């Protein structure tokens, strides 16, 4: 019987960038395995805490792992029973012997309002057979944190095909989603690294010169987002966009802005490039690596963001050339490529003795 690879994911209600990437990867893995016979079986298992208001395959007292570390082996056996290889896709899940672990970033080390994986995350990673990161930036941080003692494999995220083929929303859809006629789009969370305060300050400057353009901020309703936007003219809060409409909303934007102080990858940046939309992004962390020079990279200050946004809203032939280059660059990222790289890693580990 072929060996079984169990991919474990943390079930959450709100789909952030990490959860969206995990879902796309799972779809691509299934598609590759369905299209080409492989020598392994793939099983997905979702895990949630006991009181989390989401559906999950397994529920565990995840909040007790720090206080009661002796529970960890018991949880591992419960979640990963029968697996020949475990791929743990979130550091907050219990570890498994001889596992593969994906580390999207180490933002929790830099920002106190990021979700912590607990006090034992480093010890657990040091027992892994391999770590997967989505960028060279994150790989360097992981190697430093682990002292180079665990192999780290960089497998970048992909971009969904829908972003390359969609059109802006029709009038009825735009009304239903409360989209303005001309908008700059921001997609993302509300933690400190997302830098919403500087973005709002930048928009006060930009809106004075481009009063017909609106900053449309999408994401779950949160007091931090509402507080940041305040009563600033020219800002609308869209709430959570239906996933099926996200590509068309991106395609209808005058620009996409990614003002983050820290990102392990920056999926909205890549998706906008694939859709042929100008991008203004912070010149920090993994964003320059993903953009490859095909986004307008700026300092993540109000002044820097305002300057970049004014540049893309003014347009011109230089910007058009940059957007075309961005489309070509985005085409080199694919979820199928990411899935095949993961499958090669699984087969390599399964063929060697831990």
NORDABEL-V108155 format. One record per backbone hydrogen bond with DSSP energy under -1.0 kcal/mol. CO is the residue of the C=O (numbers start at 0). NH is the residue of the N-H. Records with the same first field share a line. If there is no record, write none. Layout:
CO: NH + NH
//
This chain:
2: 40
3: 83 + 84
4: 42
5: 86
6: 44
7: 88
8: 46
13: 15
15: 19
16: 20
17: 21
18: 22
19: 23
20: 24
21: 25
22: 26
23: 27
24: 28
25: 29
26: 30
27: 31
28: 32
29: 33
30: 34
31: 35
40: 4
42: 6
44: 8
45: 57
46: 10
47: 59
51: 53
57: 47
59: 61
60: 63
61: 64
63: 67
67: 70
68: 71
70: 74
71: 75
72: 76
73: 77
74: 78
75: 79
79: 82
84: 5
85: 99
86: 7
87: 101
89: 92
95: 98
98: 128 + 129
99: 87
100: 131
105: 108
106: 109 + 110
110: 113
117: 120
119: 123
120: 124
121: 125
123: 126
124: 127
129: 100
130: 152
131: 102
132: 154
134: 138
135: 139
136: 140
137: 141
138: 142
139: 143
140: 144
141: 145
142: 147
145: 148
150: 130
152: 132
159: 162
160: 163
161: 165
169: 173
170: 174
171: 175
172: 176
173: 178
181: 213
182: 253
183: 215
184: 256
185: 217
190: 193
191: 194
192: 260
194: 198
195: 199
196: 200
197: 201
198: 202
199: 203
200: 204
201: 205
202: 206
205: 208 + 209
209: 212
213: 183
214: 235
215: 185
216: 237
217: 187
221: 225
222: 226
223: 227
224: 228
225: 229
228: 231
233: 214
235: 216
238: 218
241: 244
244: 248
245: 249
246: 250
247: 251
249: 252
254: 184
255: 279
257: 281
262: 285
265: 269
266: 270
267: 271
268: 272
269: 273
270: 274
271: 276
272: 275
277: 255
278: 295
279: 257
280: 297
281: 283
283: 286
285: 289
286: 290
287: 291
290: 293
295: 280
297: 282
298: 300
300: 304
301: 305
302: 306
303: 307
304: 308
305: 309
306: 310
307: 311
308: 312
309: 313
315: 319
316: 320
317: 321
318: 322
319: 323
320: 324
321: 325
322: 326
323: 327
324: 328
325: 329
326: 330
328: 331
329: 332
333: 337
334: 338
335: 339
336: 340
337: 341
338: 342
339: 343
340: 344
341: 345
342: 346
343: 347
344: 348
345: 349
346: 350
//
